[in-house]
Amino acid sequence: MSEILIRAGKPKTIVPLSEFAIPNQLRLLKTSIKRTEMKIKSFEQKYNMSTEQFMQKIREGMDDDNLDYVEWIGETKILKRLEEEYNKRKCMSQE
């Protein structure tokens, strides 16, 4: 378990800060997740396939020289990281 130590001259100022930090991070991560999902959805619509189908084709050797394909792969990786980070923070807020 990780622990954060904050020292302040006035302890009363620490409580509101700690109560605000994690919910704010969750809100920002949720916004980033939604934005990334929208980008991925636009690729799915443009190329008429799901991200799962696209990633399978890439694994099978489909040419990924297309700039959209590179961006689509990147957005997929970013989404996974954002969701992992969101879930970590969510667990922290429930402890």
Secondary structure, DSSP 4 states (H G I P E B T S, - for coil): --------SSGGGHHHHHHHHHHHHHHHHHHHHHHHHHHHHHHHHHHTS-HHHHHHHHHTT----SHHHHHHHHHHHHHHHHHHHHHHHHHHHH-
